[in-house]
């Protein structure tokens, strides 16, 4: 299908089915699989269209990258468990006389600190402080919310991340923007206008400090955790295999917090940031591979048997399989949405509303809808930026003005909204994985907070547009 074509209202059918079924059945894999199957039938591809879709979408370099990233992360977390690193970190933090609020603040600050990767951040935060939050009766849903809200929303605000480079790259050649330096300058100036990301991160702190009280399903989850001691609801299906969560520390080895916890973390951060500075792209997958290899060598030197190390690594890979399966179907659905022209249909249905005063607000809303429907922020950026930015320049006489900054920020913020709270989003899936939370429970408890922030952002963009 030509990229400029779509199948009309039918093009939004698969994403709609996936989202509705996910909330009804609480089974994400089933919902995604049904959505993909219905989608290929709607396209007229027949019964064989389903396996063909999986083969084509999962045979990509993009999926191979996230598959390997997930596996290596699983290995590192498993090594953390087996060496007692997470337990030792928990004991070390406990000596700081923390309270329930302070434990959550630790997670908030950790998420903001690991700004360079929206994949690493939610997994690192969730798996690292899960023992502490469980002890203080913080619901897994709240932990997943903290981890999720400090991943993509933070990554899109920092100009030295892959997000910044990607968005800036999309701006090159649009209007008067001729090179990467000018494009990055536009991105940096757009950061104060990215109200959704800024408010989403701030909202976490306000909720933790109870300046904004818990509300909606999150309030019920927190009440359950505090009063009944149940960090998960009865019947919940945590998005992390028991092979990983049930790993016990190896008591016969001389492990320590420095070598078994901080060294791997520093390796991940060092390699990711170092490759970004030196090569212009953060090699996150390679960073985790390096951390896993070094951790395995350290474990052997500390006296843990080789067979035990390999068994632990295998358990780590098995433990992340639930997340990988969901990611696989999410990639397939994303490819299906591209083939059916979902984004093109949404844009055509709304572009007649665009005026200079409404441009930032409508850009944000359209980007948010596309991102929520497809579960991809970067895909939304790639679709929306070449459409919205030229419109902004046409309204600003081809000059770089606050309207341009606001429009670029609206694309970025709208994309993050979908990535932040869509059940199809890889970042949300990883947040559920790190927190070992039921994925749909995480989405249901997080969406009200995300919608409040989105509503405030919509109003702010309307005011910005009317004032320019």
N, C-alpha and C positions, 0 to 999 in steps of 0.2 A: 504494500500500500504506500502511495506517495505520502510524504510527511505532512503535506498540506491538506490531506483528506481526513475525514472521520466518519463514523457510522451513526451520527446523530445521537439521540438520547440513549441508544443501545450501548454506546461506548462507555457510559458510566455504570452500566449494569454489573459487571464483575466486581468492581470496587465496592459498589453499594451492597451487593450480596455478601461480600466478605465481611464488611463492617457490621451489618445487621446480624448475620449468623454468629459472628464472634461474640456479640453481647448476649444473644439468645442461648446458644449452646455452651458458652464458656470454653469452647475447644477451638483454638486458633488454627491448628493444622487442618482439621475437618473443614472449617469455614473457608480457608484459603484454597483448599483442594476443590471444593464444590464451585467456588467462584471461578477458578481457572477452567474447570470442565464446562461450566455454563458458557463462559466467554468464548472458548474455541468452537462450541456448537453454534453460538450466535454469529460467529464469523464465517460459518459454513465450512469449517475445516474437518468436520466429521469426528468419529471416535478416535481416530489415529492422531488427531490434532493435539490431544492432551499429552501423550508421550513425546510428540515432536516439540511441543512448547517447552517441556522440561529439558529435553536434550539440548535445544538451542540456547535457552536462557542460562542453564547451569553449566554449559560448556564454555562460558566466557571467562576471560582473564579476571574480570571484576569479581565474579563469584568465587573463582579459585583463590583470589587474594583474601577475601573475607573468610573463606573456609579455613585456609591455613592460619590466618590470624586467630580465629576462634580456637583452633586446635592447640596452637602454641600458648595462648592465654590459659586454656584449660590445664595444660601441663604445668605452667608456672604456678597457678593457683593450687594444683594438686601437690606440688613440691612445698608450697607454703604450708599446706595442711600437714604433710607427712613429717616435715622437720619441726613442726610446732611453731613456725614463724608467726602465724596469725594469732595463736594462743599466747605466745610470748609478747607480741605487740599489744594484745589486749591487756595482759597483765601490766605491761609497762605504762600504758595509758591510764589504767585504773589507779596507779599511784599518784596521778595528778588530781585526785579528789574530784572526779567529774560528777556531774549530775545528769539527769535525763536530758535537760536542755543543752548542756555543754557537749554531750556526746553527739547530739544532732548537729550542733555547730561545728564540731570537728569534721563531720562528713561534708558539711557545706563548704568549709574552707579547703578541705582536701580536693573536692571536686573542682573548685576554682583554680587550685594550684596546678592540677594536671590539665592545663588548658589546651595542650597541643594536640590531643586526640580525643574525639568524641566517642571512639570505640574503647579506648583504654580506660578513660575516666569513670564511666558507670560501673564497669567490671571491677576496677581497682577499689573504688569507694565502697561498693556494696560488699564485696568479699572480704575487705579488710576490717570494716567496723561492724559487720553483721553480728559477730559474737557479743560485742559491746551493746549494740542496740537491742539484741534479744534479752540480754541481762537486765537492761533498764526498761523492758517491756515497751519498746517502740515497735509498732506494727511493721511488717515487711513491706506493706504498701507505702508507708511513710518513708522508709529507707529507699525504696525504688524511686519515689518522687524526688527525694533529695539528690540521688545519684543522676537521675534523668535531667533534672532542671539545672544541673551544673555541668552538663556535657555540651550538647549542641549550642545552647544559648550562650555559653561562655566562649566556645571555639569561634563563633561567628563575630565576636566582639574584639578579638585580639588580632592585630595586623601581621603577626608572624606565624600564622597557622596556614595549613593547606586550604582552609575555607577562604581566607583572605586572598590567597594567591588565585584560587579558582574564580572567585567573584570578580577580582580585578582583571583576570584574563578575559572574562566575558565582555568587559567594557572596552577593551582595546579595539579601535576602529569605529567606535560609535561616536557620532558627533565630532567634537574637536579633540577627542582622546586619541592620541596617536601612538603612544608607547606604554610600556609596563609601569614606568615611573609615574606618569600622569594618572594612569588607571588606579594605582595604589593610593595616590594622593586623594582621589575621589572617594575611594573606599574609606580611608581614614577619616575624612571629613563627614562621611555618612554615619559613622558610629554613633554620635550623639542623637541621631534621628532614629536609630534602631530601637524604638521604644519597647517592642515586644521582648526582645532578648534581654534588655536592661531590666525591665519590670519582672520578667520571669525569674531571673536570678535573685533580684531583691525580694520577691514574693516568698522565696524559700526562707530567708532570714526572718522576715516578718511573721511567717507562720510558726517557725521554730520558737521565736521569742514571745509568741502568743499575742503580738500586737494585732495580727489578723488571726482570729480564732479558727480552729478547724471547722469545716462545714461539709455538708454533703456526705457521700459514702466514706470519706476519709475520717470524719468525726466518729462514725460507727466503728470503723476499723481500729482507731486509737482507743476508743472506749473498751472495745473487746480485749485489746492487748493489755491495757492497764488494769481492768477489773477482773479479767479471767486469766490473764497470763498467756493468752493465745496470740502469738505474733502472726499466725496464719489462721484464716477461718477454717472451720470444719469442712472437709471435702476439697480444700484448695489443692491445686496441682502446681507446686513450685517449679519454675522454669530452670531447674538445675538437677541433673541426675543424682541419685543417691550414691552412685559410684564416687562422686566428688565430695558431696557434703558429709559423707560418713567416714572419710579417711581419718584415721587416728594418728597422732604423732608417734614417731619411732623413738621409744624411750631409751634405747641402748646406745645412741650416738651422741657425740659431743657437739650438738648444734647450738647456734647462738643467733641472737637477733640481728647483729651486724652483718654477718655473712649470708644468713638465710632469708633475711627480709630486706634490709636496706640496700645491700649490694645489688640484688636483682632489680629493685625499683630504680636505683641510680643508673643501672645499665640501660633500662628501658628509656628513661628520661634522657640520658646522655646520648644514646644512639639516635633517638627520634629527633631531639633538638639539634644535635650535631649534624645529622644528614640534612635537616631542613636548612641550616645555615650554610653548609658547604655545598649542597647539591640542589637546594631550592625545593626539596620535597622530603617530608618527614617519612622515613622508612619504618613505619610502626610495626609491620609484620616482621621485618628483619630484626627489629629491636627485641621483640618477644622471643624470637628464635635464639638470638644471642643470649638472652637472659635465661632461657630454658637450658641451653647447653652448659653455660657457666654454673648454674644452680645444680645441675646433675653432677658435674665434676666435683663441686664443693661437697655435695652429699656423699660421694664416694670417698673423698679424702677424710670425711668426718666419721667414716666407718659404717655407713649404710650399704648393705650388699647391693651389687650391680643388679641382680634379678629383682630386688625390692624396688630399686629406682625405676626400672623399666615397667614394672607392674603399676607403680604409682603414676607414671607418665600415661600409660594406657587407660588407667581409671580416669585421669583428667580429661583425656579425649572423649571417653564415653560420657563423662558428666556434662559436656557441653553439647551433646548430640541433640537434645530437645530444642535448643536454640538454633542449631544448624538446620534442622528440618524446617522450622518455621521460616528462617531466612531464605531457604531454598524456594519455598512456595511464594514468599514475598517477592523474590527476584522474578519468578515466573509470572506473577500477577503484574509486576511493573512492566515487564516486556510485553505482556498482553495489552496493557493500557496504551503503550506506545503504538502497537500494531493497530489498535482500534481508534487511535486518535483522540483519546480521552481529554487530554489537555487542550487540544485544538478546539474541541467542541465547547469546553468551558469558556475558553477565551472568546470564541465567536459569539457565544450567547450573552456575553457581558460587555464586549468592547464598545458597543454603541452608547454606553452610559458614560464613557470617559470624557471628562472636561478638565481643564487645568486645575480647577478648585477641588475636583473629586479624584484627580489622578493618584495621589499618594494613598488615599483611603481605599479606593477600588483596586489598586495594584496589590495592596496588602491582602484584601479579602480574596481576590482571585488566586493569588499565590498560596494563600492558606488552604483554600478549597482544593487546589491541585495537589498540594503536598499531603493533605490529609487523605485524599482519595488514592494517591499512589504510594504514599509512605516514603517518598524520597525528597529530600531538600535540595540536593545538588541537581537532580533532574529538573526540579522546579526552577532553580536558578537558570539552568541552561535554556529552559523554555521561555521564561518570563523576561529575563534581562534583555535579550535582543528585541523584545516587543515593547517593554515599558520604557527603557532608557531612551530610545529614539523619540518616543512620544514626548518625554520630558524635555528633550532638546528642541523639539519642534515648537513646544510652548514657551521656551526660554530663548528663542532666537539664536539657537545653536551656541549658547553660552553656558558655562558651568555655574549654575546658580543653586540656591537652597532647594528649589523644586527638584533639581536633579539629585541632590544629596538625599532628600526625603524619599524620592522614588526608588533609588538604589537601596536605601535602608528598608523600604517597604517590601521589596522583593526578598531581601535577606531575612527580614523578620517573619514574613508570611511563610517562607520555606521552612524556617525553624519551627513555627507553630505546628505544621503538619508532622515534621520530623520528631517533634517533642511529644505529641500526644496521639498520633495515629497508631492503631493496633498493628498496622502493616509496617511500621518504621523499624529499621534495624537498630537504631539507637534505643528506642523504647524496649525492644526485645532484649538488648544487652543489659539495660537497666534492670529488667525483671530477672535476668540471669544472675547478675552480680548480687542482687538482693535475695536471690532464691525465693522470689515472690511469684504468686499466680499471675500470669501475664494479663489476663482480662481484669483481674482485681486491681492491678496496677493502673491500667488504662481508665477504669471506671472511677477510681479515686482521684486520679490526676486531672482528668478532663475538666471538672468544674473550676479548678484553679487556673488551668490554661485558658479556659473560656473567659474568665474574669479579666485576665491580663490581656487577652485578645480584644475584648470589648473596650477596655481602656485605651489600648493602642489604636483601635479604629476611631474612637472619638478624638484622640490626639492628632491622628493623621488628617481627620476632617478639619480640625482647627488650623493645622499647619497649612493645608491646601487653601483654605479660605483667607488666610492671612498673607499668602504670598502673591 
